[in-house]
Amino acid sequence: PQVDLREGDAFASLAGLDEPIGLLFLDGWKGLYLPLLRMLQDNLVPGALVIADDTTLLPDLCADYLAHVRGNPGLFVSAPLPVDDGLEVSVVLR
């Protein structure tokens, strides 16, 4: 397995990515979690983990993201982990 760690603006650094993703760690502006997930969703392989950080720190900004990963049982199995400021761990099903 290969690890590709990218820093900086996620939309700029990941635009046009055509590689499969097995692990996506979201830790940035909470209101951008869902748009970023949607941008990369076709790259996520079945069984991929999507981990969103600080989901209880600013719950209003994470609400749309959480509704998406929790409300699409054909795409994700998702659960909160009550560590620090909250993590949401989602497994891609399709």
Secondary structure, DSSP 8 states (H G I E B T S, - for coil): -------S-HHHHHTT--S-EEEEEE-S-GGGHHHHHHHHGGGEEEEEEEEEE-TTTSHHHHHHHHHHHHS-TTTEEEEEE-STT-EEEEEE--
